[in-house]
Amino acid sequence: SPHDHDANWTRQGHSRRLFFGYKLHIGVDQGSGLIRSRCVTPAKTYESEVADALVIGDERAVYADKAYEKKERRAALKARGVKDRIQHRRHKYIARLPHWQSVRNRLIGRIRGGVERTFAVLKRVYGLDRMRYRGLAANRLHVDLIAIAFNLRRAAAGLT
C-alpha cells in the first residue's frame, strides 16, 4: 500500500474476508497471566513463522493452537526439556483425528483460553483491535507500551 509500506494483506476467519494491517503474536505466563513475549508482524506472516521467537527458554510447558504444530518444533521443545502442549491438527491424509488427539486438544484448549482472554482485554480495554500508526516500528513501540501497562495492571491486581 502506498499509505503503509510495512503492512500487508491477508485473509482472515472462516469467511476468508480480506484484511490489511498487522498481526500481534504474544506469549503469556500461565500462572500470572503476564505477557512474557510479543511480536508484531505484517498480516501476511503465518503464525508458525514467529512461534520460536515467542518461546523464551525457561518455560516448563508450551501451550499453542494447531497453527503452531510442526515436527521440528516438537522435537526442539523435547530436546530442551519443555513439555509439548501444542494441539494436533488433521492433515490431508487423515480423515479424522484419533480419539486421544481430540481429547488432548480439548484439554489443551481449556488452558489456552488464558491467551485468548489476554487478547480480549487488549482489544476491549486498551483499544488494540486496530493498529493506530503507520510503520512496523511505531506499532511495535505502541504494543510494547500497552504490554507494559497490561502487566503493571495485572501485577497490581495480584498484589491486592
Residue pairs with C-beta under 8 A, 6 or more apart in sequence:
1 7
1 20
3 134
4 134
4 135
5 135
6 22
6 42
6 134
6 135
6 136
6 139
7 20
7 21
7 22
7 42
7 43
7 131
7 134
8 20
8 21
8 42
8 43
8 44
8 45
9 18
9 19
9 20
9 43
9 44
10 18
10 19
10 23
10 43
10 44
11 17
11 18
11 19
12 18
12 19
12 43
19 43
20 43
21 43
21 130
21 131
22 40
22 41
22 42
22 43
22 131
22 136
22 139
23 40
23 41
23 42
23 43
23 45
23 47
24 38
24 39
24 40
24 119
24 122
24 128
24 143
25 38
25 39
25 40
25 41
25 47
25 50
25 51
25 54
26 35
26 37
26 38
26 39
26 54
26 115
26 118
26 119
26 147
27 35
27 36
27 37
27 38
27 54
27 55
27 56
28 34
28 35
28 36
28 114
28 115
28 118
29 35
29 36
30 61
30 63
30 111
30 114
32 154
32 155
32 158
33 114
33 117
33 118
33 154
34 150
34 151
34 154
34 155
35 118
35 147
35 150
35 151
36 56
37 53
37 54
37 55
37 56
38 54
38 143
38 144
38 147
39 50
39 53
39 54
40 136
40 139
40 140
40 143
41 49
41 50
41 136
42 136
46 67
47 67
47 68
48 67
48 68
48 69
48 70
48 73
51 64
51 68
51 70
51 73
52 73
52 76
55 62
55 77
55 82
57 80
59 82
60 82
60 83
61 82
61 83
61 84
61 85
62 77
62 82
62 83
62 84
62 85
62 86
63 85
63 86
63 108
63 111
63 112
63 115
64 85
64 86
64 87
64 112
65 86
65 87
65 109
65 112
66 86
66 87
66 88
66 89
66 105
68 86
69 86
69 87
69 88
69 89
73 86
74 84
74 86
77 83
77 84
78 84
85 108
85 111
86 108
87 104
87 105
87 108
87 109
87 112
88 97
88 101
88 104
88 105
89 97
90 96
90 97
97 105
118 150
121 150
122 128
122 146
122 150
123 129
126 146
126 149
126 150
128 143
128 146
131 139
131 142
132 139
132 142
133 139
133 142
